[in-house]
Amino acid sequence: MKTYTVNAFTHKPFTGNPAGVCLLDEPLNEEMMLHMAAEINHSETAFILREGDFFSLRWFTPKIEVSLCGHATLSAAHIMFENRLVDEGTAIQFSTKSGVLTAKKTGQMIELDFPQVPLISCESNEILEKAFGISPLFTAKNEKRYLIEIDNLEKLKAIQPDFNLLKQSDRGAFIITCKGDNKYDFYSRFFAPYAGINEDPVTGSAHCSLAPHWGKKLQKKLLKAFQASERGGEMECELQVGNRVLLRGNAITISEIIWNEKL
């Protein structure tokens, strides 16, 4: 059994978001997938298994299984195209806990077709403001996460969250974002302590909420985004009818590991 490390949403080594990608020949139980994800120790590891015309795709952090992950999906598609498991002119159909997701090559990038994840505006609160040291311009939430807009990139980069305080929040994940400049339409950072990921370097699923937010605010369907983590990474987002969003990015393979067949 082989696994790969891929840096997603970048074309440069040692930047973007590292993901594990495991190509399965037969089903693997959840306990083993979780053990492997913990051993690989990236924010997510993708497990792929062919099922007829579809490919089953599941994502695990070192702590839990998640229902949607952009960078690990991009990484999975990248490995499948790079190893010629599918033709480059083919749209890969992944069967996931978030429905059927597709990935295809478009120029030098891979394009993911994902659901938009809407948020509802809400009041800020003391935990958010103290934990991040911010005064939000806008706050929204869904059942899992907050989206918090602030006023400039310098403040965004300077944030050093109090994760102990965040454990008292009623949500486990937090998107912090600000308006962009001449190069990017918006910037963001993403924190998910509930999943064992204090800060995720580049988060595709967060852009399923960020793209609708900034698309409405900027009156644009096509947006360029940069996630301003220490590693950094960029993507292109395009809003689609039917509450879908296209996420486009590059990826690069960093390593390949062959696992002990006796595991």
C-alpha positions in Angstrom: 0.0 0.0 0.0 1.4 3.4 -1.0 0.8 6.8 0.5 2.0 10.1 -0.9 2.6 13.6 0.6 1.3 16.3 -1.7 1.5 20.1 -1.2 -1.8 21.5 -2.3 -2.8 25.0 -3.6 0.8 25.8 -4.5 3.3 25.0 -7.2 6.3 25.4 -4.9 7.7 22.7 -2.5 7.3 23.3 1.2 4.5 25.8 0.8 0.7 25.2 0.5 -1.1 22.6 2.5 0.5 19.1 2.9 -2.0 16.2 2.6 -1.5 12.5 2.8 -3.0 10.5 -0.1 -3.5 6.7 0.3 -4.5 4.6 -2.7 -6.4 1.5 -1.5 -6.7 -1.8 -3.3 -9.4 -3.0 -0.9 -11.6 -1.5 1.8 -9.9 -0.4 5.0 -11.6 -0.2 8.4 -12.1 3.2 10.0 -9.8 2.4 12.9 -6.9 1.7 10.6 -7.5 4.8 8.5 -7.4 6.9 11.7 -4.2 5.2 12.8 -2.6 5.9 9.5 -3.8 9.5 9.4 -2.3 10.0 12.9 1.0 8.4 11.8 1.2 10.5 8.6 0.2 13.5 10.8 -0.9 16.0 8.2 -4.0 18.0 8.7 -5.8 15.5 6.5 -5.2 12.3 4.7 -7.3 11.2 1.8 -8.2 7.5 1.3 -9.3 6.5 -2.2 -10.9 3.3 -3.3 -12.3 2.5 -6.8 -16.0 1.6 -6.7 -17.2 1.1 -10.3 -17.3 4.4 -12.2 -16.8 6.3 -8.9 -13.9 6.6 -6.4 -14.8 6.4 -2.7 -13.0 9.3 -1.0 -12.8 9.8 2.8 -10.7 12.3 4.8 -9.2 11.9 8.2 -7.3 14.3 10.4 -5.0 12.8 13.1 -8.0 12.9 15.4 -11.3 12.5 13.5 -13.0 11.9 10.2 -14.2 15.1 8.4 -17.1 15.5 6.0 -15.5 17.9 3.5 -11.8 18.7 2.7 -10.6 20.7 -0.3 -6.8 20.4 -0.2 -6.8 16.6 0.3 -9.3 16.2 -2.6 -7.0 18.3 -4.8 -4.1 16.2 -3.6 -6.0 13.0 -4.4 -6.9 14.1 -7.9 -3.3 15.2 -8.5 -1.9 11.8 -7.6 -4.5 10.1 -9.7 -3.6 12.2 -12.8 0.1 12.1 -12.1 0.1 8.3 -11.8 -2.2 8.0 -14.9 -4.9 6.2 -12.9 -7.3 8.3 -14.9 -6.9 10.1 -18.2 -6.1 13.8 -17.9 -9.2 14.6 -20.0 -11.5 12.7 -17.6 -13.5 14.3 -14.8 -12.9 12.2 -11.7 -16.1 11.5 -9.7 -15.5 11.1 -5.9 -18.2 9.6 -3.8 -18.0 11.3 -0.4 -19.9 12.2 2.8 -20.7 15.6 1.1 -22.1 13.9 -2.0 -20.5 13.5 -5.4 -17.5 15.8 -5.9 -15.7 16.1 -9.3 -12.2 17.0 -10.1 -10.7 17.7 -13.5 -7.7 19.3 -15.2 -8.0 22.8 -16.4 -4.8 24.1 -17.9 -2.1 23.7 -15.3 -4.5 23.6 -12.4 -7.0 21.1 -11.0 -10.6 22.3 -10.7 -12.8 21.0 -7.9 -16.6 21.2 -8.0 -17.8 21.7 -4.4 -21.0 22.8 -2.6 -21.2 26.3 -1.2 -21.4 26.3 2.5 -23.6 29.3 3.5 -23.3 31.1 6.8 -25.8 33.2 8.7 -24.8 36.6 10.1 -24.7 36.8 13.9 -23.4 39.0 16.7 -19.8 38.8 17.7 -18.9 37.7 21.2 -16.4 38.2 23.9 -14.6 34.9 23.4 -14.0 35.5 19.7 -12.7 39.1 20.3 -10.4 38.2 23.2 -9.1 34.9 21.7 -8.1 36.6 18.4 -7.5 40.1 19.7 -9.8 41.6 17.1 -12.8 43.9 16.6 -14.9 42.2 13.8 -16.4 44.2 11.0 -18.8 41.2 10.3 -19.5 37.8 11.9 -21.4 34.8 10.6 -21.7 31.2 11.6 -23.2 27.8 10.8 -23.4 24.7 13.0 -19.6 24.1 13.0 -17.7 27.3 12.4 -17.5 31.1 12.5 -16.5 33.5 9.7 -15.1 36.7 11.0 -14.2 39.7 8.8 -11.6 42.2 9.9 -10.3 45.3 8.3 -6.8 44.7 7.0 -4.1 42.2 6.1 -1.5 43.3 8.7 -4.0 42.5 11.6 -4.8 39.2 9.9 -1.2 38.2 9.8 -0.5 39.3 13.3 -3.2 37.1 14.9 -2.0 34.7 17.6 -5.0 32.9 18.9 -5.6 31.9 22.5 -6.5 28.3 21.8 -7.4 27.6 25.5 -10.0 30.4 25.3 -11.3 29.1 22.0 -12.1 25.8 23.6 -14.9 27.7 25.5 -16.5 28.8 22.2 -19.8 27.3 21.0 -18.1 26.5 17.6 -14.9 24.5 16.9 -13.6 26.2 13.7 -12.9 29.8 12.8 -12.3 31.6 9.5 -10.7 35.1 9.8 -10.8 37.1 6.6 -10.1 40.6 5.2 -10.6 42.4 1.8 -7.8 42.0 -0.7 -5.7 44.3 -2.8 -4.6 44.5 -6.5 -3.3 40.9 -6.4 -6.0 39.0 -4.5 -9.7 39.7 -3.9 -9.5 38.5 -0.3 -7.2 37.0 2.3 -7.9 34.5 5.1 -6.7 32.3 7.9 -8.4 29.1 9.3 -8.2 27.6 12.7 -9.8 24.3 13.7 -8.8 23.2 17.2 -11.8 20.9 17.5 -10.2 18.7 14.8 -6.8 18.7 16.2 -5.6 21.4 13.8 -4.8 24.7 15.5 -4.1 26.4 12.1 -4.6 24.8 8.7 -2.3 26.2 6.1 -4.7 26.4 3.1 -8.3 25.3 3.4 -10.5 24.5 0.4 -13.6 23.9 2.5 -13.3 27.3 4.1 -13.5 28.9 0.7 -16.9 27.2 0.1 -18.0 29.9 2.6 -15.5 32.6 1.8 -16.3 32.7 -1.9 -20.1 33.3 -1.5 -19.3 36.0 1.2 -16.8 37.9 -0.9 -18.6 37.3 -4.2 -21.7 39.0 -2.8 -19.8 41.8 -1.2 -17.5 42.5 -4.2 -20.2 41.7 -6.8 -17.9 39.1 -8.5 -18.3 35.5 -9.6 -14.5 34.9 -10.2 -12.3 35.6 -7.2 -8.6 35.1 -6.4 -7.8 34.2 -2.9 -4.7 33.8 -0.7 -4.6 32.0 2.7 -2.1 34.0 4.7 -0.7 31.2 7.0 3.0 30.7 7.6 3.2 28.4 4.6 0.7 30.3 2.5 -1.3 29.1 -0.6 -3.5 30.5 -3.3 -6.6 29.4 -5.2 -9.2 30.7 -7.7 -12.8 30.5 -6.8 -15.7 30.7 -9.2 -19.3 30.8 -8.0 -21.8 28.6 -9.9 -25.6 28.3 -10.1 -27.1 25.7 -7.9 -25.1 26.8 -4.9 -21.8 25.3 -6.2 -18.3 26.8 -6.2 -15.3 25.8 -8.4 -12.0 25.8 -6.6 -8.9 25.8 -8.7 -5.3 25.2 -7.6 -2.0 23.6 -8.2 -0.3 20.7 -6.4 3.1 19.1 -6.2 4.1 15.7 -5.0 6.7 15.7 -2.2 7.2 12.1 -1.2 6.0 8.5 -1.6 5.9 5.9 1.2 5.4 2.1 0.9 3.7 0.7 4.0 4.6 -2.6 5.7 2.1 -5.1 4.2 1.8 -6.8 7.6 0.0 -3.9 9.2 
